[in-house]
Every structure is written in structure tokens, then in C-alpha cells.
Amino acid sequence: MSKRELSRDDVINLLDQFCLQLKSVNFTGVISLVGGAAIALAYNHKREFTIDIDALLPAHPEMSRIIASIATENGLEFDWINGDVEEFIPYGLNDAWNHYDEIHG
């Protein structure tokens, strides 16, 4: 399966599904987005597409299952949202994040 291009609307829809499913398993926490998806949401609404959502994902026992479920439901690769970027985020950079939105609490 090839990587599907995700529009800004796709990103919003996928994050909505993701947050609803996380809420259903009592997840509380912050998911920080970086890269193309973050740019599309916060800074440049005209950005054409991204192929994945780069994020800092807190540990939760249901995280992998939820990501896989959404991938299957939407015809996406299982890394449609991933934490691969974590190694590039300097430790202790917590004060540099901009709060953009809160989804489903």
C-alpha cells in the first residue's frame, strides 16, 4: 500500500477519530504535532498535503491498537501517525510548544 496524501481536512478528521477513540479508553494527556500536519493546521491552511502526522505520542496501552484501527478504517499505512520525530526534539523543550487546539477534551 502506498502512502496516501493527507489534506488539511484529512488531518483534522483523523485527529478527531484518534482523540475520540483515546477518550473512550480514558486517555488523558497531550499529543504534540510537528512537521507538515502541524504546519497545515496552525500556520498555512493552503498547504496541499502531508503523507503522515508526526507527533509526540505519550505512552498508553491502547495507543498501537487505536492507530492500527484507524489505519484499517481509512485505508492508511499503520504509521499514518507516528512518533519517529521524537529523536529530533531536544530534551526539555516543553516551553517552546504553541497550543493550537483541544479536541474532545
N, C-alpha and C positions, 0 to 999 in steps of 0.2 A: 504494500500500500504506500503510495507516495504521500508526501506531506501536502496537506490542503492549505491553501491560503486562507487566513482568517481576517475578515474585515473588522472594523471597529465594532459594528453591531454583533458580529460573531463573538468577539471577545466579551462584550457585555453579556450576551446570552449565556455563554459558557460559564462565566464567573457567577452569574445568577444561579444556574443549576448547581454549580460547585458549592456555593455558600448555603443553598437550601439543603443539600444533602449533608453538608458538615453540621449544620444546625440540627438536623434530625438525629445526629449521634452525639449531641450535646458538646460539640466542639466550641471552645472559646479561645480566641487568640487573634493574632494579626497576621495577615498574609501580605507581604510586601512585594509589589511588582516592579520589575526593571525591564529595560530593553524596549523592543518595538511595541509591545502591548501597552506598556506604561506610557510611552510617548503618544500612542494613538488615543489613549483615554484622557491624559492630562494636558497635553501640550499642542498636539497637532491633529485635530479632528479630520484633516484631509489625508492623513497617511493612508496609503492604499491597502496595505496588508502586512501581516506577520505570519510566520508559519508555526509559532508556538508562543506560549506565555511563560516568560522567565519570571520566577518568583522565589522568594524565601519562604519555604513551607515549614511551619512548625511540626514537630512530631505528633502524630496521632495514630492510634492503632488502625483506624478505618481509612486513613488517607489513601493508601495504594488501591484499595478496593473501590473507593469513590472515583478516583481518577480513571481507573480501568472501566468502570461502569459508564461514565460519561463518554469516554472514548468510543466504546462499543455503540452506545445510543446515537452518537453523532458521526460515526464513520471516520474517526480520527485515529492517529497513532497514539500509543499509550503514553507517549511523552508530550502530549499536547500542552500540559502544564508540567513544569519540571523545575527542580532546584539546582540544576547544573551550574548556574551563575554564582552560587554561594561562595565558591572558592575565589571569586574575583571581588567580593565585597570586603573591604577592610574591616577587621575586627573592631568593635566599639564605635561603629559609625551610626549608632542609633539616633543621634540628634540631627542627622542630615536628611531624614525622610520627610517628605511632604504628605500630609494626609489629604487624600483625594475624595474618597467616598466610603460610606459604610453600607454594606449590603446585608440585609436581613439580620441586623443587629450584630 
